[in-house]
């Protein structure tokens, strides 16, 4: 046993047997490669789930707005804060002849700004901040037109803890009902203080669920990220926390993993980082930060009780998986990251990563945040490496049964919840093999 | 390219040769620069900035982050670039992340400074 494994081991047993409904059998990944399943999943899940589209800080005042092009041609939407402070979402389509109303320079690109009304660039029809028609050009030239009932089609939209969600269904369950009591606890975390944002986006040629699979288990780090740990993989394997150091929790359809992490470095005087070296530990010492966050942690007051529910020694982060496609990862060192997965096709999705920090007070804090961001993206690049390789291999169907260890409990759970959502929406006999 | 004026704060003149390529305001430009260099060029840049990094942090830390002069902003950008190339020099021994294929992230939001 190495030092870290002695220090963090708990002797806890396996988690999967706590959830007998999930079983322990080998699994199929037909749900990740079947075009028929993809269509059913799109209709059963993405057309009727609460989907996260952005933070409330993006529209801080009445009249501020942003547009989203939800990938896979799911929808083109406007999200705006009205004069009464409420957030509204509506389809970005003019009631006159269907032109896209809100865009700048390039109609396919997302935009944001501030205004009192939206004006269609085609014939000058105007809309208020709730999407209702406010002006029809040459109204008297139309026939039996009642502008009071015309609007850009509304979309259900609700805010929770500063996260804005939309739902494309006509009459969805309320957002808070969907989130459930364990996710509602997130409301007590000071997200609103973390306004320093770094946003990243990429297209990945693989099924969106395979991307989620790749980061909801802690079995892969010594291999995918081995060079960060030790160039000798045999040593890297011994330098990661033991399997029983992690915590998993399921509150269907949502999930949680909690992860240990190193404690911050002790404070040091300026100028004491030691002689420069080609050694990443020197860089971490110099800038006082690493993958697990800055060493000088912002004072957020006492942290809410819901964090580190599993009582991990040397806690690193809690990663909450909000069904279907959002992860909110809250780090012990006072920042958070959101990960969002937007399917475009059975074998393609858009992956978004956004990191949020308390605004830095000085260059030292700013540089520490820069290092956390760069480390996160270097690791994320390694994680996405394998997804295209996995998808293309699965698609050969040369193997049809796959094996999940206890460390991969969330993968077993997540695919089960997706299949249940698809089956609940239509008779099981018509969903194809799953 | 020859530099005829001083573009960095006083006391950092020996870093002047790196300003044109590396004192870039966006992460995308800095990442493009990393990929455009050989590992030997990245190591030379790393060694040069690392040697003055503590002095540069001390210099910048005494200033208001929201009111940096252009010269100070360039020095800060050299430190951002040092962080970005540290992975190439210290972890991967090559400019690109190994096995990254076509993987790449577009930066869609970043702080102004």
Interface residues (C-beta under 8 A of the other chain):
Chain A: X196 X197 X198 X199 X200 X201 X202 X204 X227 X228 X270 X271 X273 X276 X277 X278 X279 X280 X282 X283 X286 X287 X352 X353 X354 X360 X361 X362 X363 X364 X366 X367 X370 X371 X374 X375 X377 X378 X380 X381 X382 X384 X385 X388
Chain B: X43 X46 X47 X50 X51 X53 X54 X57 X58 X60 X61 X63 X65 X76 X79 X80 X82 X83 X84 X86 X87 X89 X90 X91 X92 X97 X98 X99 X100 X101 X102 X103 X104 X105 X106 X107 X108 X109 X110 X111 X113
